[in-house]
Amino acid sequence: MTAELVMDYLGALCLAAGALFALAAAVGLVRFPDPLSRMHAATKPAVFGLVLVLLGVALTLRDPKVITLVTFAVVMQVMTAPVSGHLVARTAHRTGQWDAEHAVVDELADDQAADKDD
């Protein structure tokens, strides 16, 4: 087996695994009951799936321009997904659209209560 063929197979494997993670994220968005659970499904497996798909593309194409663009896309996704997830979680908490009964720790409520006391 040549190195190019091995990289093609690894690229195909990464593409398939990334597609499965993206599918799991989509199913989680539809099936999970509250916004905090959906936020988890929208950020973690979706980002990991995208990283795997882009890695598969980079392994398959092996072009420096593609690798540069893929690297930029991964960095931007890793930087922005946690911020958007955090904003969704704070909005769900403030509007009361989350499952407070099953929460083990609610540090945001403590912080908000401390801010009201000041």
Secondary structure in CASP SS format (residue, H / E / C, confidence):
PFRMAT SS
TARGET T0000
AUTHOR 0000-0000-0000
METHOD secondary structure of the structure
MODEL  1
M C 1.00
T C 1.00
A H 1.00
E H 1.00
L H 1.00
V H 1.00
M H 1.00
D H 1.00
Y H 1.00
L H 1.00
G H 1.00
A H 1.00
L H 1.00
C H 1.00
L H 1.00
A H 1.00
A H 1.00
G H 1.00
A H 1.00
L H 1.00
F H 1.00
A H 1.00
L H 1.00
A H 1.00
A H 1.00
A H 1.00
V H 1.00
G H 1.00
L H 1.00
V H 1.00
R H 1.00
F C 1.00
P C 1.00
D C 1.00
P H 1.00
L H 1.00
S H 1.00
R H 1.00
M H 1.00
H H 1.00
A H 1.00
A H 1.00
T H 1.00
K H 1.00
P H 1.00
A H 1.00
V H 1.00
F H 1.00
G H 1.00
L H 1.00
V H 1.00
L H 1.00
V H 1.00
L H 1.00
L H 1.00
G H 1.00
V H 1.00
A H 1.00
L H 1.00
T H 1.00
L H 1.00
R C 1.00
D C 1.00
P H 1.00
K H 1.00
V H 1.00
I H 1.00
T H 1.00
L H 1.00
V H 1.00
T H 1.00
F H 1.00
A H 1.00
V H 1.00
V H 1.00
M H 1.00
Q H 1.00
V H 1.00
M H 1.00
T H 1.00
A H 1.00
P H 1.00
V H 1.00
S H 1.00
G H 1.00
H H 1.00
L H 1.00
V H 1.00
A H 1.00
R H 1.00
T H 1.00
A H 1.00
H H 1.00
R H 1.00
T H 1.00
G C 1.00
Q C 1.00
W C 1.00
D C 1.00
A H 1.00
E H 1.00
H H 1.00
A C 1.00
V C 1.00
V C 1.00
D C 1.00
E H 1.00
L H 1.00
A H 1.00
D H 1.00
D H 1.00
Q H 1.00
A H 1.00
A H 1.00
D H 1.00
K H 1.00
D H 1.00
D C 1.00
END
